[in-house]
Amino acid sequence: MKREHRWVVAALLLGVLLLPACREVTAEEPTVNEPYRLEPVEGTDVARVILTEDGAQRIGLETTTVVESGAGSVVPGSAIWIDVEGQEWVYASPEALTFVREPVDVDRYEGDAALLAHGPEPGTEVVSVGVPELIGSELGI
């Protein structure tokens, strides 16, 4: 008889230990703090990339101002991104930590500078370091 009681006690103990594992878990998903967010630019296939301070630091983001020269506007060559269709782009910064891809036409390159036939107005802030990371963020690549 004592052996039967041991099995019953062992079975009850095992049931008590396993019972909490059967309850439904309703814990929320952990929140992930993304280093950026995207906002569509109405009427285009372009998205506004908005970085967090941490996101900008992670990619070593740097901007520069479009300058005017006798032949047109000038930006660093590192500011230019050429897509698979050959279209040239820069990321303009209309406000802090906000970047919008804008088409440009490069007339020619002189050393590290790109002379623009068409592009953002002189005085516009453009990204000079971190362009590939912004493209990756915007296009999900």
N, C-alpha and C positions, 0 to 999 in steps of 0.2 A: 504494500500500500504506500509506503514512504516514497518509493521510486515514482509512482504515478503522480504524487503531489509535486515532486521535483520538476517533472515535465510540464505540469500545468503552470507552476510558478515561472519556469523558464519561458514558456510560451507567452504568458501574460506580460512578463518583463520585456520580451522582444517586441510585442505588440505596442507597448507603451513607448518604447524607444523609436519605433518606426512610424508611429502615428503622426508626429509633427512633419515628417517628410511627405506626407500625403496631402497636406493642406495646400490651397492655392496661394501662390506667391503673387503679390500685387505691387512689388517694389517698382518704382519708376526707373526708366532708363537713365543711366548717368548722362548728364549734360556735357556735351563736348564744346569747348570754347574754340570756335573756328577763328583763324587769324584774318579772315576776310568774309565779306558777304557781297552778293551780286544784286543789282537792281537793273531791270531792263530799261533801255533808253527807248521811249515810245517812238514807234514808226521806223525803227531800225532793227538790225540783227545784232547790235552791239549791246553789251551790258556794262554798267558802271561798276567798277571794282572799288569797294570801300574796305580799306585795311584797318585793323586795330593797330594801336601803337606797337604792340608786341609783334604783330605780323610784319610791319614795316622794318622793325629792327632785325627780325629773323632773316629777311632777304637782303639786308644791307641797302635798302632803298635810298637812292639819291635822285634829286631833281636839279634841273638847271633852267635858266631862262632863255627863251628863243631870242636871239639877237638879230638886229637888222644890219645887213651889209649893203654895199652898193648894188650887188647883184640879186638881192632878195634876203630871205630869212636864213639863219644858220642855226643848226643844232649839232650836238655831238653825233658822230656816226653810231655810237652805242644806243642812241635813242630810237633808231630806225629798226622796225621789224618788217620783214617781207614775208607775206603769206605764200601758200603753195600756188596761188594763181598769179603771183608777181606783184600784187598790190602792196604798196609801202604804207606803213602806219607809224604813228607815235602815240604815246599815252600822255594826254594833257591832264593837268591837275587843276580843275576849276575851283577846288577848295581843299583844305588840309585833309590828307589821307584818302582822297577821292580821285579816281583816275578813269578817264574815258578815252577809248581808242578812237583816233581821228586819222582819216586818210591824208597822205601827203604825196607830193610828187618831188622826187629828188632830181635836181638838175644835174648835179655832179658831186663827187666826193673830192675833197682836197685834204689829204692827210687824214686826221681823225674827225674832220668836220664834214657835215652834209649840207650842201647849199640847196635850199628848197625853192622850187618853182611855184609851189602851192603848198600851203600848210597853215598852222596856227599863227596868229598875229605876233609880232615882236612883243616881248614882255610876258607871254604865256609861259607858265611853268610846265615843263615836260620831264618825264622820267628819263634819266641817263644811265642809271644802274638799277637792275631789277626787272627789266622789260620781259625776259623769258618767264619769270615767275608770275607776272601779271597775266601774260598770255595763257599760261597753264591754268591759272585760277579762273580766268574768264571762260576759256573753252573746255575746261574740265579734262585737261591732258596732263 
